[in-house]
Amino acid sequence: MNNTEDILNVVVGNAEADAKRSILNSLEDEQDSKEEFNRLKNSWALLSSEKEMSSYQIENLYLDFKDQLNSKKTIFKLNINLLLKYAAIFIFAVGLSTLYFHYQNSNPSIRESELFDASIVAENGQRSKIILPDSSVVWLNSGSILTYSSNFAHQNREIRLSGQAFFQVTKNKEMPFVVNCDDLKVKVLGTMFDINAYYNDGTVSVALESGSVELLHSKSDLFHYKIVPGEMALYDLHTRDVVIKEVSIDKITAWKDGILYFKDSSMKEVLKKLERKYNIDIVVKNPSVYMSVFTATIKNETLDEVIKSIEFACSIHCTIVRSSNKSVKTKVEINN
């Protein structure tokens, strides 16, 4: 079982990226750790509020939080200054988890020793809506991680993204908003756009709804592209090639409303998106399955309904394997 302090560091955003990924992956196999994670996450939420609170009120909430941990005979250290600076309120409605982060530090100067990264994770099967400290709004798709520094909106507006997100950026001419996806930088002042940058996909796509964005590269000053509303840029992480084309933005961004559009989509793309949306594992028994293409609009359909549609449209056979253990993911086996 994971150490409670390690889990706590993930909850409050203090864990290093590699450690965080390792802990989150292990939660799927360790029910006790997963329950501990959910309990700490809920307790952390109780410390939070969108309204201003005095240091005395926050410290009392912190002591309640500490008492809950001590009930498990766990010893940990948590910098109370973090609680005096940041608050998070977790709101869950209609299956959509909404995270509001409210910056409460009255002193804009932050010492280097106090800086830390805050991360928001949308696990498979979930979507998250986040309000950043500069009032920009972000919708985070399943299986995505968004990370920003504690000096965000004070010294810079830079974030890191692994996965997919739709951004509605508050305009600030003096401080551009920059999204880092591997070596690719997406720079804007104020606009609405979608970025798809899942780990190991090999490509990053940027689709623009309104405003304008610039594509830059952290290792090349010569790399510079601009796109206009209705266009999408496809960037190859290996070759650094960029292809710009016109797209239907409403269909690309429909995922934030729980809708998936497929039009002659490769089976590899379809299965990846279904794994994230339904939080399942898909095992392809025969590689020839990937030769199929699929066209459909998925809104509120159950997993069983979607699988039946794929079987009918692609002439393949699927078996859904469910476990009585709720901590074990549902598995779908696919064969010709």
Secondary structure, 3 states (H helix, E strand, C coil): CCCHHHHHHHHHCCCCHHHHHHHHHHHCCCHHHHHHHHHHHHHHHHCCCCCCCCHHHHHHHHHHHHHHHHCCCCCCCCCHHHHHHEEEEEEEECCEEEEEEEECCCCCCCCHHHCCEEEEEECCCCCEEEECCCCCEEEECCCEEEEEECCECCCEEEEEEEEEEEEECCCCCCCCEEEEECCEEEEECCCEEEEEECCCCCEEEEEEEECCEEEEECCEEEEEEEECCCEEEEEECCCCCEEEEECCHHHHHHHHHCCEEEEEEEHHHHHHHHHHHHCCEEEECCHHHHHCEEEEEECCCCHHHHHHHHHHHHCCEEEEECCCCCCCCCEEEEEC
